[in-house]
Structure formats: C-alpha cells, structure tokens
Amino acid sequence: MEKNITPVPGFAALLLALGCLGGSIFFVTTNINSDNQSVSPLFWLGIVLFFTAIFLFKGLTVINPNQTRH
C-alpha cells in the first residue's frame, strides 16, 4: 500500500534563508565600517547567520509537476 505524502511549500524556509543572508550581510558590514578595532559579537552572529543561510538554501529543492526526487 502506497502512502500519500503531502509536501509542504518551502516559502517559509526561503524567507528565513533570505532573512539570514540579509542579516549576515548587515552585521558583518556594520562591524567592518565601525571605528572600533575589536571584533564585536554581532560580527560572529553575522558569520553564523551566513552559514545558516547556506544550510537553508541547500535544503530547498524545486520539484516540477510529474517529477520525482531520486
């Protein structure tokens, strides 16, 4: 007996990934443009958000109608 699985749209994951990417760019560039010579924790948050965005983008898959994922 086959089990019907209803896929969940990935719009929420796409928006979260874009938000992480935008946040990482903001936090890294804000720290680079500041006059402070030390690295702030927001810089490291930007780095973590960047890798989180890469992880989320990697998980998104486009499946066309009548196509299966192998």
N, C-alpha and C positions, 0 to 999 in steps of 0.2 A: 504494500500500500504506500503510495506516494504522499508525502506531506507537503501541503501548500504553504509556502513561506511568503509573507507579505513584506517586501523590502521597505525600509524607512528612508525617506528622502534625506539627502545629505546637506540640505541648505543650512541647517544649524551648525554643522561641523564646518562648512565652508565659511560662514560668517565668523565663527570662532577663530578659524585659522587666519582669516584676513585681519581680524582684530589683534591677534597675537603678533602678526607680522608688522602691522602698523604701530603697535605699542613698542615692539622691539626697536624699530627704526627711531621712534620718538625718544625713547630712553637713552639709546646709545648716542644719538646726535646731540641731545641736550647735555649729556655729560662731556662730550668732546668739545662743545662750544663754550663750556663754562670756564671761568678763570681759575677754578680750583684745580690744583695739580694732582690731588689724590683721586683715586677711583671710588666713586660712591656706590652704595648698594644698588641704586637704581640702574647703574650700568650693568651689573651682573644680572639683575632682573630682566633687562633687555636681551642679554645673551640667552638666558633660559627661555624667554618667550620666543626667540628666534628658532631655537631647536624644537620647541613645542609646535610652532607653526609648520616646520618641516615635517615633523611626525604626523601632524593632522593632514597636511596636503598629500602625504604619501598614502594615507588610508582612503582617500577619495578615489572612487572608481566610476567611470562612465560606462553604463551598460545600455546599449541600444535595444530597441524592441526586437523581440525574437532572437535574442543573442544570449548565450550562456557564458558564465565566467568559469574558466578552467582552473 
